C-alpha cells in the first residue's frame, strides 16, 4: 500500500477494512526457534538491493534510477544481471504478491481517522502540526519494531497502542477517541493490554536520555543467564525500571 498522504475521510473505513482483512490473511506469529539465515553472506548485499528495487517499483510514483545506477551508487559488487536474477527469486518466494499491509499503513489510516473525527485535537499536538505528529509516531513505531518481544503482535495492534498512549498524554478526552478506534479496529482487549504494557516500557528508553542498553544474546536470557535480560527492558541508571515505582 502506498503512503496515502491526504486521505478523504469517507475512504477511511474502506481502507481500514481492506487493510485488516489482508493482514488477517497473511499474519503469522513469528517463531524464533531457528534463527539461522539461509541466504549466504556473499548474497546479502544483492538481496538488499533487489528488495530495494522491488519496493521502489511497487510504492513509488516517481521515476526511479535504473538497476545499473543503483548498483553503482550503492557500490554493490554484483552485476545488474545478478540483481535482476535475485529479484526473480524473491518474487517467486513471495508468490509475486508484493502488496502487504505494514504497520506504517495502519499508522496513516488510524491517524487520519483521529484527525477527521476529532478536529479539536490538532491544537494539542506537538507544534500543532499533524504531519510532525505523524513523524513523531513513526519514530516511536520504528523503535518498537526493533524490539523482538513486540513482533508477536499484529501491526494494527502495535500501531493502535502507540496512538492510544500518545493520545493519553496529549488530551484529556483520550478515552472517547481510543474507544472509537478500538471499535473500528476490532482488536482483542486482552492482547491490546499486553501489548500496551510492553510498548509503554519500550518507549521509556526514548524519553530517558541516560538510558543504557546492554546487549546479551537472546539465548542467554532465555536460559536464565544471571545478567541477561530479554529486550524491551532498558536499564535506567543501572537498574531495570519498575512500572509500579
SETORTI-220564 format. One record per residue: residue in three letters; x, y negated, z of N, C-alpha, C, CB in turn. Coordinates in steps of 0.02 Angstrom, whole numbers, plus 50000, padded with zeros to 5 digits. Glycine has a CB too. Layout:
ALAXYZXYZXYZXYZ;...
END
This chain:
UNK500425006050000500005000050000500444993850000499524999950061;UNK500304989249956500694983149953500524978550010500584979749886;UNK501014974450029500884969450079500354964650052501544965550099;UNK499784964250085499214960850054499234953350055498614963050087;UNK499674950350097499654943050102498984940950129499794939750032;UNK498634936550095497974934350117497464939650098497794927450087;UNK497074941850147496564946950135495884943750148496674953150180;UNK495424944650101494754942250111494424946150167494344942850045;UNK494064942650211493774945850270493284951350252493434940650313;UNK492924950550197492424955650179492754961950153491944952850126;UNK493404961750136493764967650112494074971650170494294965650064;UNK494124968650228494484971750283494194978450306494504967050341;UNK493534979050316493254985650337493414991150286492504985150347;UNK493364989450222493504994350170494244996450171493324991550101;UNK494694991550178495414992950181495584997250241495814986550182;UNK495284995650298495424999450359495165006550353495114996050419;UNK494565007350328494265014050320494705018450276493555013550292;UNK494915015650219495345019450174496015021150205495445015550109;UNK496305016250241496955017350272496915022750325497215010750303;UNK496395022650366496315027650419496195034550390495735025750465;UNK495795034950336495665041350305496295044350275495125040550251;UNK496685040150243497305042550212497805044750265497615037150167;UNK497845040850319498295042650373498095049350404498305037150427;UNK497455050350414497215056550444497375062650401496455056150455;UNK497375061650335497505067250289498245069350289497295065450219;UNK498685064650300499405066150292499775066450359499725061050248;UNK499455064350413499815063750477499975070550506499405059750526;UNK500595071350527500815077250564501255074850621501185082250517;UNK501155077750680501575075950736502285078450724501295078850803;UNK502785074150726503475076250713503705081450763503945070250715;UNK504105086150738504395091350780505155090550779504195098550755;UNK505465090250838506175088850843506585094950863506295083250892;UNK506315100850852506685106850871507305107850828506235112950866;UNK507255106150765507825106950720508005100150692507675112150663;UNK508555097250716508735090450697509275090350642508985086650756;UNK509415096150612509915096350560509655092950497510125103550544;UNK510105089650461509935086350397510125090950341510305079550391;UNK509635092550299509765097250245510185094150189509115099750216;UNK510125087650179510505084350125511245084050142510235077250112;UNK511665085250093512375084750104512585077450111512765088150046;UNK513095076350152513305069450166513495065650102513895069550213;UNK513785069050054514015065649994513435063049951514445070249953;UNK512825065549965512245063349926511815058149963511815069349909;UNK511985056550025511565052150064511505045150033511845051450134;UNK512055042550006512015035949975511585036149913512725033449957;UNK511635041449875511225042249815510485042749834511445048449775;UNK510335046349888509645046949911509375040149933509605051949969;UNK509795036349969509575029849993509415025049935510115026750038;UNK509855024849885509745020449828509125022649789510365020449781;UNK509035029249781508465031849745507815030049780508515039449737;UNK507805030649847507205028749885507075021249880507295030749959;UNK507605017249879507525010049872507205008349805508195006449880;UNK507445011649752507175010349685506435012349682507585014249632;UNK506275018249709505585020549707505125015849747505535027749735;UNK505365013649805504965009149846504855002449810505305007949913;UNK505374999949778505314993549742504834994249683506004991249718;UNK504894999749647504445000749590503725001549611504675006849550;UNK503615004149671502935005349696502624999249726502945010949746;UNK503014995249762502734989849803502864982849778502994990449872;UNK503324981849733503504975149713503174973349646504264974449708;UNK502884967449643502594964949580503114961449537502014960249595;UNK503644958849570504154955249533504594960049493504584951049581;UNK504974957249446505444961249407506024963249453505704957249345;UNK506174969649456506704971949499507324973649457506484978149539;UNK507914973449486508524975049449508514982049421509144974049493;UNK508904983149370508954989849341509324994449389509314989549272;UNK509265000949376509605005849418510365004749415509435013049396;UNK510615003249356511325002049349511554995949389511505001049275;UNK511144990649388511314984649427511314986049501510834978949411;UNK510804989749524510764991449595511354995849616510104995149610;UNK511555000449572512125004849588512765000749596512205010149533;UNK512854995849551513464991749554513444987249616513524987449490;UNK512874983949628512824979249684512884982649752512174975349680;UNK512644988849756512684992549819513324996449826512094997249824;UNK513754996049774514394999649774514285007149782514844997149830;UNK513745009549752513595016649754514095020449710512875018049730;UNK514355025949734514845029849697514525034549646515275033949746;UNK513865034649645513525039149598513305035249536512915042449632;UNK513275038649481513085035549418512335034349415513315039849358;UNK512115029849370511385028849361511015035249344511265023749306;UNK511345039649305511025045949287510915050349348511465049749236;UNK511405050349394511325054249456510775051349500511985054449494;UNK510725044749501510205041549541509515043249513510305033849543;UNK509445042949447508805044649416508635051949427508835043049341;UNK509145056249426509015063349439508785064349511509655067449424;UNK509085060549557508885061049627508165058349636509375057149672;UNK507985053249598507295050749600506805056249585507205044849550;UNK506955060049533506505065549513506455070849568506765068749447;UNK507005072249601506995077149656506555074749712507705078549681;UNK506635068349729506235065349783505495065349765506475058249799;UNK505345063549704504645063449682504335070449686504605060749610;UNK504725075549667504475082349671504345084349743504975087249639;UNK504795082349788504715083949859504085080549887505325081649899;UNK503935074549863503355070849886502725072249845503495063449885;UNK502785077049799502235078849755501975072849716501665082049796;UNK502435068449699502295062449658501775057849690502055064649588;UNK501715058249755501245053849790501645049049834500735058049834;UNK501735042949810502135038049845501725033249887502555034149795;UNK501075033949884500645029249920500445032249987500015027649878;UNK500695029250039500535031450107500415025350150501095035950135;UNK500025026250202499885020750247500435020250299499195021550281;UNK500765014650302501305013550350501055009450409501905010050316;UNK501405009450465501215005150521501154997750500501715005750577;UNK501574995550453501544988550431500884987050395502134986950384;UNK500614991950359499964991050328499424989750380499774997250285;UNK499444993850434498954992950487499054986450524498984998850535;UNK499674984350531499804977950563499484972250524500554976750571;UNK499554972250458499254967050417498494967150422499464967950344;UNK498204973150421497464973750422497194971550489497254980950406;UNK497474974350544497214972750610497304965250626497574976950663;UNK497874962550607498004955450622497504951050583498734953550604;UNK497384952850520496904949050480496204949550509496894951550407;UNK496024955350536495374956150568495304951650629495274963450589;UNK495834951250669495814946950728495744939650708496444947950771;UNK496134937550658496124930550638495444928550607496684929250588;UNK495134933250570494504931550537493904931950585494384936250479;UNK493934936550633493374937350679493414932750739493334944450703;UNK494004930450756494104926250815494514920050796494464930250871;UNK494204915350760494564909450735494844904950790494114905550691;UNK494614905850852494864901550906495554903750931494374901650965;UNK495804909550907496434912150932497064908550906496484919250915;UNK497094906450842497714903450816498024898050859497584900650750;UNK497644893450890497974888450933498344891450992497464883650959;UNK498174897651011498514900951067499134904851045498024905551103;UNK499224905750980499774909750956500424905850960499644911950884;UNK500994909450960501644906050960501694901150902502224911150957;UNK501844894850917501904889550867501264888550827502484891050820;UNK500714891450850500064890650818500074892550744499814883450825;UNK500464897450728500564899350658500454906850651501274897350633;UNK499914909150617499794916350609500364920050575499164917350570;UNK500694916850527501244920150491501824921550538501474915950432;UNK501994916650579502534917650628502334922850680502714910950662;UNK501684923150695501454928150742501524935150713500724926850761;UNK501374935950649501474942450616502214944350618501214942250544;UNK502654939450607503374940750609503584943250678503774934450590;UNK503304940250730503444942350798503204949550810503124937650849;UNK502594950950789502324957650797502714962750757501594957850777;UNK502954960650698503364965150656504004966950692503514961950588;UNK504314962150724504924963450762504794968550818505214956950792;UNK504234967750852504054972350905503924979350877503434969850943;UNK503584979550820503424985950788504064989550767502974984950727;UNK504524986050736505144989150715505534991750775505574984150676;UNK505524988050829505874990250889505564996750916505844984750944;UNK504904997050917504565002950943504655008950897503835001550952;UNK504685007750832504765013350785505445016650791504665010950713;UNK505925013150823506585016050833506615020550895507105010450840;UNK506065020750932506025024950993505725031750975505595021451048;UNK506085037050987505855043650965505225045851003506395048850974;UNK505125043251064504525045251101503885042451071504585043051173;UNK503955037051032503365033851005503165036450936503475026451001;UNK503595040650905503415043350840502885048750845504025046050804;UNK502715050750907502175055650916501495052650903502195058550986;UNK501465045950898500825042550888500745040350816500755036450935;UNK500135040350792500005037850725500175030450721499265038950706;UNK500335028250660500505021250650499935016650670500685020050579;UNK499315018750657498745014550675498695013750751498085017650648;UNK498835019050788498805018750861499355014250888498855025750892;UNK499965015150863500535011250886500415003750874501175013450851;UNK500185002050815500064995050798499504992150841499884994350724;UNK498974996050851498414993650892498644992050963497854998750893;UNK499074996250990499344995051058499754988651060499765001051081;UNK500184987751010500614981751009500194975451005501094982050949;UNK499674975550963499254969650956498844968351019498774970550896;UNK498574973651050498184972651111498604970051168497844979151131;UNK499224972451174499664969951227499834962651215500314974151229;UNK499924960751152500064953751135499454949451150500264953151061;UNK498864951851136498254947951149498154946951225497644951551119;UNK498334951951263498284951251336498714945451361498494957851371;UNK499294944651329499744939351351499534932451325500454940851327;UNK499164932251270499034925851237498354922751251499104926751164;UNK497854926851269497184924051275496804927351332496794924951210;UNK496424923351371496014926251425495424930351398495754920751470;UNK495244929351335494694933151306494914939351269494314928751259;UNK495484942151290495784947751254495344954051255496454949351283;UNK494964955151309494594961451316494084962251261494254961751384;UNK493714956951247493204957351194493514958651127492784950751192;UNK494084955451114494424956251049494684963351041495004951251043;UNK495014965851093495304972551088494764977951086495774973851147;UNK494214976851121493654981651119493374982151048493094979651168;UNK493324976551015493084976450946493564980250900493004969150921;UNK494214979250910494704982850869494684990350882495404980150883;UNK494604992250945494584999350962493995002950929494545000251038;UNK493424999550926492845002550893492975003550819492224998050904;UNK493284998650788493404999050716493945004250700493614992250689;UNK494435004950744494995009550731494835016650751495615007250766;UNK494345017650795494145024350817494735028150847493845028250759;UNK495105024850891495685027950923495475031150988496235022650936;UNK495745037051001495605040551063495875036551122495915047651062;UNK495445035351173495635030951228496205033851270495035029651272;UNK496195040451281496735043651320497405042851284496585051051332;UNK497405044151219498015043451180498245036151179497905045951108;UNK497775031551175497935024551175498285022451239497305020351163;UNK498025024751296498315022951361499025025751368497875025451418;UNK499115031951345499785034951348500275030951306499765042251323;UNK500065029151246500485025251201500625018351231500145024451133;UNK500135015451263500215008751291500735008751346499545006251318;UNK500755013851388501245014251441501955014451412501125020451484;UNK502055018351360502715018951330502925012551294502735024851282;UNK502445009651257502595003451221502754997751269502015001451175;UNK502374997251322502484991951372503184992551400501964992351428;UNK503404998551414504074999751441504604998251389504135006851465;UNK504475000351328504964999351274505064991951258504755003051212;UNK504534988051259504584981051241504914976851296503894978251227;UNK504994979751355505354976251408506064974651388505344980251472;UNK506374979151350507064978051329507134972351280507354984351299;UNK506574970451247506594964651203506534958151242506034965051151;UNK506224958551300506094952451339506634951051390505424953151374;UNK507024956151408507544955151459508224954551425507554961051509;UNK508544948651426509174947651390509754951751415509354940551393;UNK509754953851479510324957551505510184965051509510514954951572;UNK509704967351470509554974551468510144978251438508914976051429;UNK510324984051468510884988051444510624994851426511444988551498;UNK510744997051364510535003651341511145008051336510175003251274;UNK511155013751373511695018451371511465024651334511945020351443;UNK511855026751284511645032251242511905038951268511885031251170;UNK511455043751273511625050751283511235054751232511475053051357;UNK511505060251207511125064351160510465066551190511535070551138;UNK509945066851149509285068951173509315075851205508785068951115;UNK509745080251176509785087051203510005087051275510275091151161;UNK510455082451294510675082151364510115079951410511265077351371;UNK509705075151386509135072851427508635078451437508805066751394;UNK508495082151383508005087451387508255093151432507845090151318;UNK508915094051437509195099351478509315097251550509845101751447;UNK509125090951566509185088751635509855086151654509005094151680;UNK510235083451606510885080451621510785075051674511215077551557;UNK511195074951728511075070151784511085062851764511585071251836;UNK511445061151710511485054051690511115052551626512205052051682;UNK510835057751596510495056751531509755055551542510605062851485;UNK509485050951503508775049351505508505049351434508645042551539;UNK507865050951428507545050351363507485043051346506855053751363;UNK507465041151281507405034151261506765031051288507415033551185;UNK506685024551276506125020651299506175019051373505475024251285;UNK506775019851403506885018051472507515013851479506925024351517;UNK507485007451461508075003251464508305002151536507944996551431;UNK508965001651545509235000151611509224992651622509945003051618;UNK508934990551677508914983551694509344982451755508184981051706;UNK509904978851744510374977651798510584984151833510064972851850;UNK510684989251791510944995551818510425000251845511434993951872;UNK509784998851838509275003351864508715004151813508995000851930;UNK508365009651817507795010851773507205006851798507615018351770;UNK506865003051754506304998851777505735003051804506064994451720;UNK505425000551856504855003851886504244999551875504965005151961;UNK503755002151838503174998051820502774995751881502735001851772;UNK502834999651934502454997851993502804992652036502325003852034;UNK503414990652017503774985552054504504987052057503504984952123;
END
